Amino acid sequence: DDNKKLCLNSGEIIQMSAAMNLIFEVQDLAVASPATVSRCGMVYTEPAQIGWRPMCNAWLAHRLPATITQEQRHRLHELFEWLMDPCLAFLRKHCKELVATADINLPISLMNLFWSLLDEWRAADKANAVVKLENVDSCLDSLFLFSLVWSMGATCDRPSANKFEAFLRQLLSKKVDASVERTDFDLGPGLAIKYPEQLLNTQTPEEGSLYEYTFDKESCSWQHWMTSNTDVSIPESLSFTDIIVPTIDTVRYSKLLQILVSHNKHLLFVGPTGTGKTVYVKNSLDQLGKGAYHIISTAFSAQTSANQTQDIIDSKLDKRRKGVYGPPLGSAAVVFVDDLNMPAPEVYGAQPPVELLRQFLDHGGWYDRSDNTFRQLVDMQLAAAMGPPGGGRNPITPR
Protein backbone atom coordinates (compact mmCIF):
# COMPACT_ATOMS: atom_id res chain seq x y z
CA ASP A 1 0.00 0.00 0.00
CA ASP A 2 1.04 3.67 0.33
CA ASN A 3 3.27 2.86 3.33
CA LYS A 4 5.30 0.39 1.23
CA LYS A 5 4.43 -2.46 3.57
CA LEU A 6 3.87 -5.92 2.14
CA CYS A 7 1.20 -7.66 4.25
CA LEU A 8 1.18 -11.43 3.76
CA ASN A 9 -1.60 -13.94 4.50
CA SER A 10 0.44 -15.37 7.38
CA GLY A 11 0.22 -12.01 9.19
CA GLU A 12 3.85 -11.19 8.47
CA ILE A 13 4.55 -7.60 7.43
CA ILE A 14 7.57 -6.75 5.29
CA GLN A 15 8.69 -3.12 5.15
CA MET A 16 10.07 -2.16 1.75
CA SER A 17 12.80 0.44 1.46
CA ALA A 18 12.30 3.73 -0.40
CA ALA A 19 14.36 2.45 -3.35
CA MET A 20 12.17 -0.65 -3.87
CA ASN A 21 9.28 -0.88 -6.30
CA LEU A 22 7.00 -3.71 -7.37
CA ILE A 23 6.16 -4.08 -11.05
CA PHE A 24 3.31 -6.42 -12.06
CA GLU A 25 2.81 -7.58 -15.64
CA VAL A 26 -0.78 -8.82 -15.97
CA GLN A 27 -3.09 -9.88 -18.76
CA ASP A 28 -6.11 -7.92 -17.47
CA LEU A 29 -7.56 -6.33 -14.32
CA ALA A 30 -10.58 -8.66 -14.08
CA VAL A 31 -9.80 -9.72 -10.48
CA ALA A 32 -7.89 -6.67 -9.22
CA SER A 33 -9.60 -4.74 -6.43
CA PRO A 34 -10.27 -0.99 -6.84
CA ALA A 35 -7.94 -0.38 -3.89
CA THR A 36 -5.07 -2.05 -5.73
CA VAL A 37 -5.82 -0.32 -9.02
CA SER A 38 -6.06 3.13 -7.43
CA ARG A 39 -2.63 2.80 -5.78
CA CYS A 40 -0.74 1.57 -8.86
CA GLY A 41 0.48 3.54 -11.81
CA MET A 42 -1.01 1.86 -14.90
CA VAL A 43 0.74 1.46 -18.24
CA TYR A 44 -1.47 -0.13 -20.89
CA THR A 45 0.52 -1.65 -23.75
CA GLU A 46 -1.59 -2.46 -26.78
CA PRO A 47 -0.26 -5.39 -28.84
CA ALA A 48 -0.67 -3.44 -32.11
CA GLN A 49 1.66 -0.68 -30.84
CA ILE A 50 4.67 -2.99 -30.83
CA GLY A 51 3.77 -5.54 -33.52
CA TRP A 52 6.04 -8.23 -34.95
CA ARG A 53 8.58 -6.00 -36.71
CA PRO A 54 11.05 -5.35 -33.81
CA MET A 55 11.21 -9.10 -33.14
CA CYS A 56 11.67 -9.84 -36.85
CA ASN A 57 14.44 -7.24 -37.30
CA ALA A 58 16.36 -8.56 -34.27
CA TRP A 59 15.97 -12.14 -35.51
CA LEU A 60 17.21 -11.28 -39.01
CA ALA A 61 20.19 -9.43 -37.59
CA HIS A 62 21.34 -11.83 -34.86
CA ARG A 63 19.77 -15.30 -35.00
CA LEU A 64 20.47 -16.43 -38.58
CA PRO A 65 23.66 -18.37 -39.49
CA ALA A 66 26.56 -16.25 -40.79
CA THR A 67 26.47 -18.13 -44.12
CA ILE A 68 23.23 -16.28 -44.99
CA THR A 69 24.48 -13.17 -46.80
CA GLN A 70 23.26 -9.59 -46.34
CA GLU A 71 21.45 -9.77 -49.71
CA GLN A 72 19.62 -12.92 -48.58
CA ARG A 73 18.70 -11.28 -45.24
CA HIS A 74 17.34 -8.29 -47.17
CA ARG A 75 15.33 -10.70 -49.33
CA LEU A 76 13.88 -12.38 -46.21
CA HIS A 77 12.95 -8.93 -44.86
CA GLU A 78 11.15 -8.22 -48.16
CA LEU A 79 9.21 -11.48 -47.83
CA PHE A 80 8.15 -10.63 -44.28
CA GLU A 81 7.00 -7.13 -45.31
CA TRP A 82 5.13 -8.51 -48.34
CA LEU A 83 3.35 -11.53 -46.85
CA MET A 84 3.02 -11.11 -43.11
CA ASP A 85 0.46 -8.30 -42.69
CA PRO A 86 -1.95 -9.45 -45.48
CA CYS A 87 -1.89 -13.05 -44.20
CA LEU A 88 -2.50 -11.93 -40.60
CA ALA A 89 -5.36 -9.65 -41.70
CA PHE A 90 -6.97 -12.42 -43.80
CA LEU A 91 -6.60 -14.91 -40.95
CA ARG A 92 -8.32 -12.59 -38.47
CA LYS A 93 -11.13 -11.59 -40.87
CA HIS A 94 -12.03 -14.85 -42.62
CA CYS A 95 -10.61 -17.84 -40.71
CA LYS A 96 -11.78 -19.71 -37.61
CA GLU A 97 -9.04 -20.81 -35.22
CA LEU A 98 -9.43 -23.81 -32.91
CA VAL A 99 -7.59 -21.90 -30.18
CA ALA A 100 -7.07 -18.14 -30.32
CA THR A 101 -3.51 -17.02 -31.09
CA ALA A 102 -1.79 -13.66 -30.61
CA ASP A 103 -0.69 -11.64 -33.65
CA ILE A 104 2.91 -11.54 -32.44
CA ASN A 105 3.07 -15.29 -31.84
CA LEU A 106 2.36 -16.42 -35.42
CA PRO A 107 5.40 -14.63 -36.93
CA ILE A 108 7.54 -16.09 -34.11
CA SER A 109 6.23 -19.57 -35.00
CA LEU A 110 7.28 -18.90 -38.60
CA MET A 111 10.77 -17.85 -37.47
CA ASN A 112 11.13 -20.95 -35.27
CA LEU A 113 10.17 -23.34 -38.06
CA PHE A 114 12.32 -21.52 -40.66
CA TRP A 115 15.32 -21.54 -38.29
CA SER A 116 14.83 -25.28 -37.71
CA LEU A 117 15.11 -25.91 -41.47
CA LEU A 118 18.52 -24.23 -41.83
CA ASP A 119 20.72 -27.21 -40.84
CA GLU A 120 22.84 -27.00 -44.02
CA TRP A 121 23.61 -23.32 -43.37
CA ARG A 122 24.59 -23.95 -39.74
CA ALA A 123 26.78 -26.91 -40.78
CA ALA A 124 28.52 -24.73 -43.39
CA ASP A 125 28.94 -22.04 -40.73
CA LYS A 126 30.74 -24.47 -38.39
CA ALA A 127 32.92 -25.91 -41.16
CA ASN A 128 33.67 -22.40 -42.51
CA ALA A 129 32.47 -23.54 -45.93
CA VAL A 130 29.77 -22.64 -48.45
CA VAL A 131 26.29 -24.16 -48.56
CA LYS A 132 26.28 -27.09 -51.00
CA LEU A 133 22.81 -26.72 -52.49
CA GLU A 134 21.83 -26.16 -56.13
CA ASN A 135 20.02 -22.84 -55.89
CA VAL A 136 20.39 -21.28 -52.45
CA ASP A 137 18.16 -18.25 -53.12
CA SER A 138 15.33 -20.42 -54.44
CA CYS A 139 15.75 -22.76 -51.45
CA LEU A 140 15.42 -19.90 -48.95
CA ASP A 141 12.28 -18.57 -50.67
CA SER A 142 10.73 -22.05 -50.70
CA LEU A 143 11.61 -22.74 -47.06
CA PHE A 144 10.07 -19.39 -46.11
CA LEU A 145 6.85 -20.29 -47.95
CA PHE A 146 6.78 -23.74 -46.32
CA SER A 147 7.26 -22.13 -42.88
CA LEU A 148 4.53 -19.57 -43.63
CA VAL A 149 2.01 -22.28 -44.55
CA TRP A 150 2.79 -24.33 -41.41
CA SER A 151 2.75 -21.39 -38.97
CA MET A 152 0.22 -18.78 -40.14
CA GLY A 153 -1.99 -21.35 -41.84
CA ALA A 154 -1.63 -24.15 -39.29
CA THR A 155 -3.85 -22.83 -36.49
CA CYS A 156 -7.22 -22.75 -38.28
CA ASP A 157 -9.73 -25.51 -39.07
CA ARG A 158 -9.84 -27.33 -42.43
CA PRO A 159 -12.39 -25.09 -44.26
CA SER A 160 -10.49 -21.98 -43.12
CA ALA A 161 -7.18 -23.53 -44.19
CA ASN A 162 -8.56 -24.00 -47.71
CA LYS A 163 -9.63 -20.33 -47.81
CA PHE A 164 -6.21 -19.23 -46.50
CA GLU A 165 -4.40 -21.32 -49.12
CA ALA A 166 -6.53 -19.88 -51.95
CA PHE A 167 -5.80 -16.32 -50.74
CA LEU A 168 -2.06 -17.08 -50.38
CA ARG A 169 -1.85 -18.36 -53.97
CA GLN A 170 -3.49 -15.13 -55.20
CA LEU A 171 -1.08 -13.07 -53.09
CA LEU A 172 1.98 -14.95 -54.37
CA SER A 173 0.96 -14.41 -58.00
CA LYS A 174 0.34 -10.64 -57.41
CA LYS A 175 -3.39 -10.96 -58.06
CA VAL A 176 -4.48 -9.19 -54.85
CA ASP A 177 -4.97 -5.45 -55.24
CA ALA A 178 -2.10 -3.66 -53.47
CA SER A 179 -3.99 -0.42 -52.78
CA VAL A 180 -5.79 0.46 -49.55
CA GLU A 181 -9.13 0.81 -51.42
CA ARG A 182 -9.15 -2.80 -52.70
CA THR A 183 -12.48 -4.51 -53.39
CA ASP A 184 -11.35 -8.09 -54.13
CA PHE A 185 -10.48 -9.13 -50.53
CA ASP A 186 -11.59 -7.56 -47.26
CA LEU A 187 -8.38 -7.15 -45.26
CA GLY A 188 -9.57 -4.34 -43.01
CA PRO A 189 -8.92 -0.59 -43.30
CA GLY A 190 -5.59 1.00 -44.17
CA LEU A 191 -3.61 -2.09 -45.25
CA ALA A 192 -1.44 -1.57 -48.34
CA ILE A 193 0.45 -4.58 -49.72
CA LYS A 194 4.18 -4.05 -50.37
CA TYR A 195 4.94 -6.25 -53.39
CA PRO A 196 8.70 -6.77 -53.92
CA GLU A 197 10.30 -6.21 -57.34
CA GLN A 198 10.93 -9.93 -57.65
CA LEU A 199 8.19 -12.36 -56.66
CA LEU A 200 9.00 -15.85 -55.32
CA ASN A 201 12.12 -17.55 -56.70
CA THR A 202 10.26 -20.86 -56.73
CA GLN A 203 7.47 -22.49 -58.70
CA THR A 204 4.69 -23.48 -56.31
CA PRO A 205 2.97 -26.84 -56.99
CA GLU A 206 -0.08 -26.39 -59.23
CA GLU A 207 -1.98 -29.57 -58.31
CA GLY A 208 -3.58 -30.03 -54.93
CA SER A 209 -3.06 -27.86 -51.86
CA LEU A 210 0.16 -26.31 -50.54
CA TYR A 211 -0.51 -28.26 -47.33
CA GLU A 212 0.05 -31.52 -49.30
CA TYR A 213 3.65 -30.68 -50.22
CA THR A 214 6.99 -30.46 -48.48
CA PHE A 215 10.14 -28.83 -49.83
CA ASP A 216 13.14 -31.07 -50.50
CA LYS A 217 16.40 -29.11 -50.19
CA GLU A 218 18.58 -31.71 -51.94
CA SER A 219 16.62 -31.64 -55.20
CA CYS A 220 15.43 -28.03 -54.63
CA SER A 221 11.87 -29.04 -55.51
CA TRP A 222 8.42 -29.45 -53.95
CA GLN A 223 7.45 -33.06 -53.25
CA HIS A 224 4.20 -34.61 -52.10
CA TRP A 225 4.33 -35.69 -48.44
CA MET A 226 3.59 -39.31 -49.41
CA THR A 227 6.37 -39.52 -52.05
CA SER A 228 9.09 -40.50 -49.60
CA ASN A 229 6.80 -42.83 -47.67
CA THR A 230 7.64 -46.40 -48.59
CA ASP A 231 5.37 -49.41 -48.01
CA VAL A 232 5.17 -50.15 -44.30
CA SER A 233 4.97 -53.73 -43.08
CA ILE A 234 2.99 -54.18 -39.88
CA PRO A 235 4.53 -56.78 -37.51
CA GLU A 236 2.18 -59.66 -36.69
CA SER A 237 3.00 -59.33 -32.99
CA LEU A 238 1.56 -55.79 -32.88
CA SER A 239 -1.81 -55.48 -31.16
CA PHE A 240 -4.65 -53.94 -33.16
CA THR A 241 -4.81 -50.81 -31.01
CA ASP A 242 -1.10 -50.05 -31.64
CA ILE A 243 -1.28 -50.17 -35.44
CA ILE A 244 -0.71 -46.79 -37.15
CA VAL A 245 -1.47 -46.75 -40.87
CA PRO A 246 0.58 -43.99 -42.58
CA THR A 247 -1.63 -41.31 -44.13
CA ILE A 248 -0.75 -37.81 -45.32
CA ASP A 249 -1.76 -36.48 -41.88
CA THR A 250 0.38 -38.89 -39.85
CA VAL A 251 3.37 -38.31 -42.15
CA ARG A 252 3.31 -34.51 -42.16
CA TYR A 253 2.46 -34.01 -38.48
CA SER A 254 5.14 -36.51 -37.42
CA LYS A 255 7.73 -34.84 -39.66
CA LEU A 256 6.90 -31.35 -38.39
CA LEU A 257 7.06 -32.56 -34.79
CA GLN A 258 10.45 -34.21 -35.36
CA ILE A 259 11.85 -31.08 -37.06
CA LEU A 260 10.79 -28.80 -34.18
CA VAL A 261 11.63 -31.14 -31.29
CA SER A 262 15.08 -31.96 -32.69
CA HIS A 263 15.82 -28.20 -32.77
CA ASN A 264 14.61 -27.60 -29.21
CA LYS A 265 11.42 -25.72 -30.15
CA HIS A 266 8.31 -26.06 -27.99
CA LEU A 267 5.20 -27.44 -29.68
CA LEU A 268 1.42 -27.57 -29.14
CA PHE A 269 -0.95 -29.86 -31.06
CA VAL A 270 -4.59 -28.77 -31.09
CA GLY A 271 -7.45 -30.79 -32.58
CA PRO A 272 -10.86 -32.29 -31.81
CA THR A 273 -11.05 -35.40 -29.64
CA GLY A 274 -10.52 -38.74 -31.34
CA THR A 275 -8.22 -37.44 -34.10
CA GLY A 276 -5.15 -39.29 -32.80
CA LYS A 277 -3.08 -36.39 -31.42
CA THR A 278 -1.70 -38.41 -28.52
CA VAL A 279 -0.86 -41.39 -30.75
CA TYR A 280 0.89 -39.20 -33.36
CA VAL A 281 2.98 -37.41 -30.76
CA LYS A 282 3.98 -40.51 -28.78
CA ASN A 283 4.82 -42.43 -31.96
CA SER A 284 6.91 -39.55 -33.34
CA LEU A 285 8.76 -39.06 -30.06
CA ASP A 286 9.55 -42.79 -29.90
CA GLN A 287 11.13 -42.56 -33.37
CA LEU A 288 13.47 -39.72 -32.36
CA GLY A 289 16.06 -42.00 -30.82
CA LYS A 290 16.02 -43.80 -27.49
CA GLY A 291 19.41 -42.59 -26.25
CA ALA A 292 19.23 -38.97 -27.39
CA TYR A 293 15.76 -38.15 -26.06
CA HIS A 294 14.32 -38.85 -22.65
CA ILE A 295 10.50 -38.77 -22.88
CA ILE A 296 8.54 -37.62 -19.79
CA SER A 297 4.81 -38.21 -20.38
CA THR A 298 2.01 -36.86 -18.24
CA ALA A 299 -1.68 -36.09 -18.74
CA PHE A 300 -3.66 -33.34 -17.08
CA SER A 301 -7.12 -33.81 -15.59
CA ALA A 302 -9.55 -31.40 -13.96
CA GLN A 303 -8.00 -32.15 -10.54
CA THR A 304 -4.32 -31.83 -11.52
CA SER A 305 -2.43 -29.39 -9.29
CA ALA A 306 0.75 -27.44 -9.97
CA ASN A 307 2.53 -29.32 -7.15
CA GLN A 308 1.74 -32.71 -8.72
CA THR A 309 3.00 -31.54 -12.10
CA GLN A 310 6.21 -30.18 -10.59
CA ASP A 311 6.84 -33.39 -8.60
CA ILE A 312 6.27 -35.66 -11.65
CA ILE A 313 8.76 -33.73 -13.79
CA ASP A 314 11.33 -33.17 -11.02
CA SER A 315 11.36 -36.89 -10.17
CA LYS A 316 12.56 -37.72 -13.72
CA LEU A 317 15.44 -35.21 -13.76
CA ASP A 318 18.99 -35.54 -12.41
CA LYS A 319 20.99 -32.92 -10.54
CA ARG A 320 23.74 -31.54 -12.81
CA ARG A 321 25.23 -29.09 -10.30
CA LYS A 322 23.95 -26.75 -7.61
CA GLY A 323 20.59 -25.36 -8.69
CA VAL A 324 20.73 -26.92 -12.18
CA TYR A 325 18.68 -29.99 -13.12
CA GLY A 326 18.18 -31.89 -16.36
CA PRO A 327 18.02 -35.34 -18.00
CA PRO A 328 21.07 -37.67 -17.98
CA LEU A 329 24.10 -35.98 -19.57
CA GLY A 330 24.19 -36.27 -23.34
CA SER A 331 20.42 -36.53 -23.74
CA ALA A 332 17.53 -34.07 -23.94
CA ALA A 333 14.21 -34.34 -22.12
CA VAL A 334 10.91 -33.86 -23.93
CA VAL A 335 7.99 -33.31 -21.56
CA PHE A 336 4.80 -34.43 -23.30
CA VAL A 337 1.65 -33.05 -21.65
CA ASP A 338 -1.65 -34.48 -22.88
CA ASP A 339 -4.96 -32.61 -22.37
CA LEU A 340 -3.14 -29.40 -21.51
CA ASN A 341 -6.34 -27.37 -20.95
CA MET A 342 -8.15 -29.82 -18.64
CA PRO A 343 -7.13 -28.38 -15.21
CA ALA A 344 -9.98 -26.52 -13.52
CA PRO A 345 -9.45 -22.76 -13.21
CA GLU A 346 -8.98 -21.52 -9.65
CA VAL A 347 -10.98 -18.68 -8.10
CA TYR A 348 -9.08 -15.97 -9.99
CA GLY A 349 -9.34 -17.70 -13.38
CA ALA A 350 -5.79 -19.09 -13.71
CA GLN A 351 -4.91 -22.78 -14.24
CA PRO A 352 -1.98 -23.40 -11.82
CA PRO A 353 -0.39 -26.36 -13.72
CA VAL A 354 -0.44 -24.36 -16.97
CA GLU A 355 1.05 -21.32 -15.20
CA LEU A 356 3.83 -23.54 -13.81
CA LEU A 357 4.71 -24.70 -17.34
CA ARG A 358 4.59 -21.08 -18.50
CA GLN A 359 7.07 -20.16 -15.77
CA PHE A 360 9.43 -22.81 -17.18
CA LEU A 361 8.95 -21.49 -20.74
CA ASP A 362 9.57 -17.88 -19.70
CA HIS A 363 12.27 -18.27 -17.05
CA GLY A 364 13.84 -21.67 -17.75
CA GLY A 365 12.88 -23.24 -14.43
CA TRP A 366 10.82 -23.00 -11.25
CA TYR A 367 11.28 -22.77 -7.47
CA ASP A 368 12.05 -25.66 -5.16
CA ARG A 369 9.17 -25.68 -2.66
CA SER A 370 11.27 -27.02 0.21
CA ASP A 371 13.87 -24.21 0.40
CA ASN A 372 12.54 -21.64 -2.15
CA THR A 373 15.71 -21.76 -4.27
CA PHE A 374 15.38 -21.48 -8.04
CA ARG A 375 15.80 -24.74 -9.98
CA GLN A 376 17.14 -24.09 -13.45
CA LEU A 377 15.96 -26.78 -15.90
CA VAL A 378 18.33 -27.41 -18.83
CA ASP A 379 18.09 -29.57 -21.99
CA MET A 380 14.33 -29.78 -21.52
CA GLN A 381 11.50 -28.78 -23.81
CA LEU A 382 7.72 -29.01 -23.95
CA ALA A 383 5.40 -30.82 -26.37
CA ALA A 384 1.68 -30.67 -25.59
CA ALA A 385 -1.65 -31.76 -27.04
CA MET A 386 -5.15 -30.52 -26.29
CA GLY A 387 -8.67 -30.29 -27.69
CA PRO A 388 -10.55 -27.07 -28.34
CA PRO A 389 -12.30 -25.50 -25.29
CA GLY A 390 -15.66 -27.00 -24.30
CA GLY A 391 -16.91 -30.20 -22.67
CA GLY A 392 -14.74 -30.01 -19.55
CA ARG A 393 -11.83 -28.37 -21.38
CA ASN A 394 -11.19 -24.74 -20.51
CA PRO A 395 -9.93 -21.81 -22.56
CA ILE A 396 -6.18 -21.62 -22.04
CA THR A 397 -4.21 -18.45 -21.31
CA PRO A 398 -3.06 -16.88 -24.60
CA ARG A 399 0.46 -16.61 -23.22
Salt bridges, closest charged atoms under 4 A:
ASP2 OD1 - ARG39 NE 3.67
GLU25 OE2 - ARG399 NH2 3.63
GLU78 OE2 - HIS74 NE2 3.77
GLU78 OE1 - ARG75 NH1 3.33
GLU81 OE1 - ARG53 NH2 2.99
GLU81 OE2 - HIS77 NE2 3.67
GLU81 OE1 - LYS194 NZ 3.27
ASP85 OD2 - ARG53 NH2 2.66
GLU97 OE1 - ARG92 NH1 3.10
ASP103 OD1 - ARG92 NE 2.62
ASP119 OD1 - ARG122 NH2 2.81
ASP119 OD1 - HIS263 NE2 2.63
GLU120 OE1 - LYS217 NZ 2.92
ASP141 OD2 - ARG75 NH2 2.86
GLU165 OE2 - ARG169 NE 2.78
ASP186 OD2 - LYS93 NZ 3.68
GLU212 OE1 - HIS224 NE2 3.82
ASP249 OD1 - ARG158 NH2 3.90
ASP249 OD1 - ARG252 NH2 2.75
ASP311 OD1 - ARG369 NH2 3.24
ASP314 OD2 - ARG375 NE 3.73
GLU355 OE1 - ARG358 NE 3.00
ASP362 OD2 - ARG358 NH1 2.89
ASP368 OD2 - ARG375 NH1 3.16
ASP379 OD2 - ARG320 NH2 3.09
